[in-house]
Each structure stands twice: as structure tokens, then as C-alpha cells.
Amino acid sequence: MSKSQIHAVTGAYGYSGKYIAQRLLEKGHSVITLTNSLDRSNPFGKKIRSHPFNFTTPTKLIDSLLGVSVLYNTYWVRFNHKMFRHEDAIRNTLVLFDAAKAAGVKRIVHISITNPAEESRLEYFSGKARLEKALIDSGISYSILRPTVLFGKEDILINNIAWLLRNLPFFGVFGDGEYRLQPIYVGDLARIAVAEGENNENVIVNAIGPETFTYKSLVETIGEIIGENKPIVSIHPSIGYLAGKIIGKLVGDVLITREEIEGLMDELLHVDAPPTGETKLTLWAREHARSLGRTYASELSRRKNRMAEYTSN
């Protein structure tokens, strides 16, 4: 693909979308973003033009995408809530794919998840599988990236593990904690996404980091790095969910869901594939040890406050 193009990124003022947008700007592309947070503080200023998603007015969404060569889709929701649901995210994403096709977008780089399956009992994974199928069937050139857990300055999961280690006398892991995951640095995901935007082949890429942890060893490693070597206690998943729900109430957030616990324990955040990420979580965490987990990172606060920039560690 040629050098000077218009690229569209969903959620460029958020988390992974921000890193993708930054790499695109560095490569000299014009960048627009589709977002629900038009007024959110961001590091780009006027370098990026923003448009509302307009899911309910597809003609306006099509107009926003006219002239776009590549669309990078990071749009999704982490869990069901009264403000948003997986079914809403699926329906909206299908509208986005249709609008991209109608606008003549040449390629879509779509962020999915490891081990999606339409028959999965977990909505997160079945929903991602439905969207992958829809994109493949659309006829648009595609690259589907399947990351596991993301880590980076604006991360939630790794940060909040550190926060819990700093604030609780012990850390409870669900069951034996021996299920595996392969965290990938958000900057590596952005690098892969932008590289895939320059390709023409239809591909599915497992976006996984160079280190594999069990959940228990991940907690132990983070604790050692931040100087909080708390006892690790095995607890029944239902007790762990209840404890997470109570903590979530105290901080005004959803700390963890039943589906997330089941996905972890089913090893859906692990694949037998070569790593595509380069940045080691252990090295990154040591560089950010002083700030990691100092404050709680709230999913709902980010959803409710559409003005503030995502906080960093």
C-alpha cells in the first residue's frame, strides 16, 4: 500500500487504539478516529480528526469512512452492564463492517481474542467468533489479530493485580492457579496491527507475548517486582468471584466477572503458537515498578467519564 493514506482507528483516545494511531502518525499517514468520546482529552490534539460512531445512522458512518484505506477496529466491551452489552457491541460492529464496505475501505485490521468459538458458553468468546466470521464473509481484505491479556501504561488487569497485592494481606487465585496466559505489550499489538494494515493477504494472527505464565506465577512475579510478596492462597472460584464483587462495590467498578474467571481457568488466554510480541512483561513491570498498582484502574470510570484521558502508571 502507498505511503500517504487515510487510516481510521476506533477509539484512538482510549487504550490500544491510541497506540495504533500513534504508530500510524509516525509513519506519515492521515488518521481519523471513530469514537464515543469526542471530547476526551488526548495526546494528539488536532492531528487526528474525530467522528462519532453513528451506529444508528449508517449513512453518516459511511460518510465518515469515505476515502479511508484501512480501518483498525478495537471496538468492544469487556462485560455486560446496564450501560453496554456484548450483543450491542456485536450489532454495532456488524454495522461498522457494512459501512466500511459501502465506503470502499480496502482492508480491516480487526482485534479479536485468542480461542474464539461460536459454540462457546462465554459471550465474550462466542461474540468475537461471530464477528470474525462476519468479517471473513464480508469480502473485505482482512487481518484478524487475536491477543491475550494486554499490558501497558493504561492497562487494567496487570495494574489491578498489583493494586490488590499492595492493599490486601494475601492474594487469592481461583482454584490451583496453574492455568496459563501470555500477556502482550500494547505497543507490540499496535506494531503488529500497523504492519498488517500494509499487507494484502487475509490472515489470522495470534498476538501473544514472549513470556508464558500460570496465573499463580504471574501474581507471584508481579508481587516480587513491586516488593509485595504476599501469600498466594487457592480459593474456590465462586468465593473468588464473591470477593471480587465486594471489592468492586467498594471501588465502584466491576473487578472481575464469572466469565473472565471461567475463561482464565479454561486456558482461553493461551495458545500453542510462536510469540509475535517482543516486549517481556517482567522487564516492563520492573521499569514501572514504582507506579504499578499505586492507584486502582476503573473500567466503569473510563466509560462514565468521557472527558478525562486514560490514566497511566
C-alpha positions as CSV (number, residue, x, y, z in Angstrom):
1,M,0.0,0.0,0.0
2,S,1.1,3.5,-0.7
3,K,2.7,5.8,1.9
4,S,0.2,8.7,2.1
5,Q,-3.2,7.3,3.1
6,I,-6.1,7.9,5.4
7,H,-6.4,5.3,8.1
8,A,-9.3,5.0,10.6
9,V,-8.9,3.8,14.1
10,T,-11.7,3.1,16.5
11,G,-11.1,4.5,20.0
12,A,-7.9,6.4,19.3
13,Y,-8.3,8.3,22.5
14,G,-8.6,5.1,24.6
15,Y,-6.1,2.3,25.1
16,S,-5.0,0.1,22.3
17,G,-6.4,2.4,19.7
18,K,-4.2,5.2,20.9
19,Y,-1.0,3.2,20.3
20,I,-2.2,2.2,16.9
21,A,-2.9,5.8,16.0
22,Q,0.5,7.0,17.2
23,R,2.3,4.5,15.0
24,L,0.3,5.5,12.0
25,L,1.1,9.1,12.6
26,E,4.8,8.3,12.9
27,K,4.6,6.6,9.5
28,G,3.1,9.7,7.9
29,H,-0.5,8.6,7.5
30,S,-3.5,10.8,8.0
31,V,-5.6,9.4,10.8
32,I,-9.2,9.7,11.8
33,T,-10.9,8.1,14.7
34,L,-14.4,6.8,15.3
35,T,-15.3,7.3,19.0
36,N,-18.0,7.7,21.6
37,S,-15.7,10.1,23.4
38,L,-15.4,13.1,21.1
39,D,-14.3,15.4,23.9
40,R,-11.9,13.1,25.7
41,S,-8.5,14.7,26.5
42,N,-5.9,13.1,24.3
43,P,-2.2,13.5,23.3
44,F,-2.9,14.1,19.6
45,G,-4.6,17.5,19.6
46,K,-5.7,18.4,16.1
47,K,-3.5,15.7,14.4
48,I,-6.5,13.4,14.4
49,R,-10.0,14.2,13.1
50,S,-12.7,12.6,15.2
51,H,-16.2,11.4,14.2
52,P,-19.0,9.9,16.3
53,F,-19.7,6.2,15.7
54,N,-23.2,6.9,14.3
55,F,-24.1,3.2,14.6
56,T,-27.8,4.2,14.4
57,T,-27.3,6.4,11.3
58,P,-25.3,4.2,9.0
59,T,-25.2,6.8,6.2
60,K,-23.3,9.2,8.4
61,L,-20.9,6.4,9.4
62,I,-20.3,5.6,5.7
63,D,-19.6,9.3,5.1
64,S,-17.0,9.3,7.9
65,L,-15.2,6.4,6.3
66,L,-15.1,7.7,2.7
67,G,-11.5,7.8,1.4
68,V,-10.3,5.5,4.2
69,S,-7.8,2.8,3.1
70,V,-7.5,0.8,6.3
71,L,-9.8,0.5,9.3
72,Y,-8.4,-0.7,12.6
73,N,-11.2,-2.0,14.8
74,T,-10.6,-2.1,18.5
75,Y,-14.3,-1.6,19.4
76,W,-15.7,-4.0,22.0
77,V,-17.0,-4.2,25.6
78,R,-15.3,-6.2,28.4
79,F,-18.5,-7.4,30.1
80,N,-22.3,-7.0,30.2
81,H,-23.5,-3.9,32.1
82,K,-26.6,-1.8,32.2
83,M,-24.8,0.8,30.0
84,F,-23.5,-1.7,27.4
85,R,-23.8,-5.3,26.5
86,H,-21.9,-7.8,24.3
87,E,-24.9,-8.1,22.0
88,D,-24.9,-4.3,21.5
89,A,-21.2,-4.5,20.6
90,I,-21.8,-7.3,18.1
91,R,-24.6,-5.5,16.4
92,N,-22.7,-2.2,16.3
93,T,-19.6,-3.9,14.9
94,L,-21.6,-5.5,12.1
95,V,-23.0,-2.1,11.2
96,L,-19.3,-0.8,11.2
97,F,-18.2,-3.6,8.8
98,D,-21.1,-2.9,6.5
99,A,-20.4,0.8,6.5
100,A,-16.7,0.2,5.8
101,K,-17.6,-2.0,2.8
102,A,-20.1,0.6,1.5
103,A,-17.5,3.4,1.9
104,G,-14.9,1.4,-0.1
105,V,-12.5,0.7,2.7
106,K,-9.8,-1.6,1.3
107,R,-8.8,-3.5,4.4
108,I,-9.9,-4.1,8.0
109,V,-7.5,-5.0,10.8
110,H,-9.8,-6.4,13.5
111,I,-8.8,-7.0,17.1
112,S,-10.3,-10.3,18.4
113,I,-9.3,-12.6,21.2
114,T,-7.5,-16.0,21.5
115,N,-9.6,-19.1,21.1
116,P,-12.9,-17.6,19.9
117,A,-15.6,-20.1,19.3
118,E,-19.2,-19.6,18.2
119,E,-20.3,-22.5,20.4
120,S,-18.6,-21.2,23.5
121,R,-20.7,-20.7,26.6
122,L,-18.8,-17.5,27.2
123,E,-20.4,-14.5,25.4
124,Y,-17.0,-12.7,25.1
125,F,-15.5,-15.6,23.1
126,S,-18.6,-16.6,21.1
127,G,-19.3,-12.9,20.2
128,K,-15.7,-12.5,19.0
129,A,-16.1,-15.6,16.8
130,R,-19.3,-14.3,15.3
131,L,-17.6,-11.1,14.3
132,E,-14.6,-12.9,12.9
133,K,-16.9,-15.0,10.7
134,A,-18.8,-11.9,9.6
135,L,-15.6,-10.1,8.6
136,I,-14.3,-13.1,6.7
137,D,-17.6,-13.4,4.8
138,S,-17.8,-9.7,4.0
139,G,-15.4,-9.9,1.1
140,I,-13.2,-7.1,2.5
141,S,-9.5,-7.8,2.8
142,Y,-8.8,-8.6,6.5
143,S,-6.3,-9.3,9.2
144,I,-7.7,-10.7,12.4
145,L,-5.4,-10.3,15.4
146,R,-6.0,-12.5,18.4
147,P,-4.4,-11.0,21.5
148,T,-4.5,-12.4,25.1
149,V,-4.1,-10.0,28.0
150,L,-2.7,-6.6,27.1
151,F,-0.3,-4.7,29.4
152,G,0.9,-1.2,29.2
153,K,0.7,2.2,31.0
154,E,-3.1,2.3,30.7
155,D,-3.7,-1.3,31.5
156,I,-6.4,-2.6,33.9
157,L,-5.7,-6.2,34.7
158,I,-2.0,-6.2,35.4
159,N,-2.3,-2.9,37.2
160,N,-5.1,-4.1,39.4
161,I,-3.3,-7.3,40.3
162,A,-0.5,-5.0,41.6
163,W,-3.1,-2.8,43.4
164,L,-4.6,-5.8,45.2
165,L,-1.1,-7.0,46.2
166,R,-0.4,-3.6,47.6
167,N,-3.6,-3.4,49.5
168,L,-4.6,-6.9,50.7
169,P,-2.8,-9.2,53.2
170,F,-2.9,-12.1,50.8
171,F,-3.9,-12.7,47.2
172,G,-6.5,-15.4,46.2
173,V,-6.1,-17.3,43.0
174,F,-9.0,-19.3,41.5
175,G,-8.5,-23.0,42.0
176,D,-4.9,-24.1,41.7
177,G,-3.9,-21.1,39.6
178,E,-2.0,-23.3,37.2
179,Y,-3.9,-22.2,34.0
180,R,-1.7,-20.3,31.6
181,L,-1.8,-16.9,29.8
182,Q,0.6,-15.0,27.5
183,P,0.4,-11.2,28.1
184,I,1.3,-9.0,25.1
185,Y,2.5,-5.3,25.3
186,V,0.0,-2.9,23.8
187,G,2.8,-1.3,21.8
188,D,3.6,-4.6,20.3
189,L,0.0,-5.2,19.4
190,A,0.0,-1.7,17.7
191,R,3.1,-2.6,15.8
192,I,1.6,-5.8,14.5
193,A,-1.7,-4.1,13.6
194,V,0.0,-1.4,11.6
195,A,2.2,-3.9,9.8
196,E,-0.9,-6.0,9.0
197,G,-2.5,-2.8,7.6
198,E,0.2,-2.7,5.0
199,N,-0.3,-6.3,3.9
200,N,-2.8,-7.6,1.4
201,E,-3.3,-11.3,2.5
202,N,-6.2,-12.4,4.5
203,V,-4.7,-13.7,7.8
204,I,-5.4,-14.6,11.4
205,V,-2.6,-13.8,13.8
206,N,-2.2,-15.0,17.4
207,A,-0.9,-11.8,19.1
208,I,0.9,-13.2,22.1
209,G,3.8,-12.1,24.2
210,P,7.2,-13.8,24.6
211,E,6.6,-15.0,28.2
212,T,4.1,-17.6,29.3
213,F,2.9,-17.5,32.9
214,T,0.5,-19.6,35.0
215,Y,-1.9,-17.2,36.7
216,K,-0.3,-18.0,40.1
217,S,3.2,-17.4,38.8
218,L,2.0,-14.1,37.2
219,V,0.8,-12.9,40.5
220,E,4.0,-14.1,42.3
221,T,6.1,-12.3,39.7
222,I,4.3,-9.0,39.9
223,G,4.5,-9.2,43.7
224,E,8.2,-9.8,43.6
225,I,8.8,-6.9,41.2
226,I,6.8,-4.4,43.2
227,G,8.1,-5.6,46.5
228,E,4.8,-7.0,47.8
229,N,5.5,-10.7,48.3
230,K,2.1,-11.6,49.7
231,P,0.9,-15.1,50.4
232,I,-0.9,-16.7,47.5
233,V,-4.0,-18.6,48.5
234,S,-6.0,-21.0,46.4
235,I,-9.8,-20.3,46.7
236,H,-12.9,-21.7,45.1
237,P,-13.8,-19.8,42.0
238,S,-17.3,-18.9,43.4
239,I,-15.6,-17.5,46.6
240,G,-13.1,-15.6,44.4
241,Y,-16.0,-14.1,42.4
242,L,-17.8,-13.1,45.5
243,A,-14.7,-11.4,47.0
244,G,-14.1,-9.6,43.6
245,K,-17.7,-8.4,43.6
246,I,-17.4,-7.0,47.1
247,I,-14.1,-5.2,46.2
248,G,-15.8,-4.0,43.0
249,K,-18.6,-2.5,45.1
250,L,-16.1,-0.7,47.3
251,V,-14.2,0.9,44.4
252,G,-17.3,1.5,42.2
253,D,-16.3,-0.9,39.5
254,V,-16.5,-4.4,38.1
255,L,-13.3,-6.0,39.3
256,I,-13.8,-9.4,37.6
257,T,-16.7,-11.3,36.1
258,R,-17.7,-15.0,36.3
259,E,-17.0,-15.3,32.5
260,E,-13.5,-13.9,33.0
261,I,-12.7,-16.4,35.7
262,E,-14.0,-19.2,33.6
263,G,-12.1,-18.0,30.6
264,L,-8.9,-17.9,32.6
265,M,-9.4,-21.3,34.1
266,D,-10.3,-22.8,30.7
267,E,-6.9,-21.5,29.4
268,L,-8.6,-19.5,26.7
269,L,-5.8,-16.9,27.1
270,H,-3.2,-19.4,26.0
271,V,-2.4,-20.8,22.6
272,D,0.4,-23.1,21.4
273,A,2.0,-20.8,18.9
274,P,5.2,-18.8,18.5
275,P,5.2,-15.4,20.2
276,T,4.5,-12.4,18.0
277,G,5.2,-9.8,20.7
278,E,8.7,-8.9,21.7
279,T,8.4,-7.0,25.0
280,K,8.7,-9.0,28.1
281,L,6.1,-8.2,30.9
282,T,8.8,-8.9,33.5
283,L,11.1,-6.2,32.0
284,W,8.3,-3.7,31.5
285,A,7.0,-4.2,35.0
286,R,10.4,-3.6,36.5
287,E,10.7,-0.3,34.6
288,H,7.3,0.7,36.1
289,A,7.5,-0.9,39.5
290,R,7.2,2.3,41.5
291,S,3.9,3.3,39.9
292,L,2.4,-0.1,39.0
293,G,-0.7,-0.6,41.1
294,R,-0.4,2.6,43.1
295,T,-4.0,3.6,42.0
296,Y,-6.9,1.4,41.0
297,A,-7.7,1.4,37.3
298,S,-11.5,1.5,36.9
299,E,-13.3,0.2,33.7
300,L,-16.5,1.9,34.6
301,S,-14.9,5.3,35.4
302,R,-13.5,5.3,31.9
303,R,-16.9,4.5,30.5
304,K,-18.7,7.1,32.5
305,N,-16.2,10.0,32.2
306,R,-15.9,10.7,28.5
307,M,-13.6,13.7,29.1
308,A,-10.6,12.5,31.0
309,E,-7.6,10.9,29.3
310,Y,-6.9,7.4,30.3
311,T,-4.7,7.4,33.4
312,S,-1.1,5.9,33.1
313,N,1.1,4.1,35.5
